[in-house]
Amino acid sequence: MLGALIFAVTMFVGWTIFDLVKHKKIMKENVISGLVAAVTAGIAWYILFVIF
């Protein structure tokens, strides 16, 4: 469970930094899309952890 949480936080930070570099400013839409991507990635990581 902790691994999935760390992965989700890392995804969010990486996604936000990528958008910051790409657009040169932080936009609300980019933060929300990073949050959605992070939650999705965390859930997928946890499901894979449970299966395997």
C-alpha positions in Angstrom: 0.0 0.0 0.0 2.8 2.4 0.9 4.5 1.7 -2.5 1.4 2.7 -4.4 1.0 5.9 -2.4 4.7 6.8 -3.0 4.3 6.1 -6.7 1.2 8.2 -6.9 2.9 11.2 -5.1 5.9 10.8 -7.4 3.6 10.8 -10.5 1.9 13.9 -9.3 5.1 15.8 -8.6 6.6 14.7 -11.9 3.5 15.6 -13.9 3.3 19.0 -12.3 7.0 19.7 -12.9 6.6 18.6 -16.5 3.7 21.0 -17.0 5.5 23.8 -15.3 8.5 23.4 -17.6 6.2 23.1 -20.6 3.9 26.0 -19.9 6.1 28.2 -17.8 3.4 28.7 -15.2 1.2 26.6 -12.9 -2.4 26.3 -14.2 -5.3 24.9 -12.3 -6.2 22.5 -15.1 -2.7 21.1 -15.2 -2.7 20.5 -11.4 -6.1 18.7 -11.7 -4.9 16.6 -14.6 -1.8 15.6 -12.7 -3.9 14.7 -9.7 -6.1 12.5 -11.8 -3.1 10.8 -13.4 -1.5 10.2 -10.0 -4.6 8.7 -8.5 -5.2 6.5 -11.5 -1.5 5.4 -11.5 -1.6 4.7 -7.8 -4.8 2.6 -8.1 -3.3 0.6 -11.0 0.0 0.1 -9.1 -2.0 -1.2 -6.1 -4.1 -3.6 -8.2 -0.9 -4.9 -9.8 0.6 -5.4 -6.3 -2.5 -7.3 -5.2 -2.6 -9.5 -8.3 1.1 -10.4 -8.4 
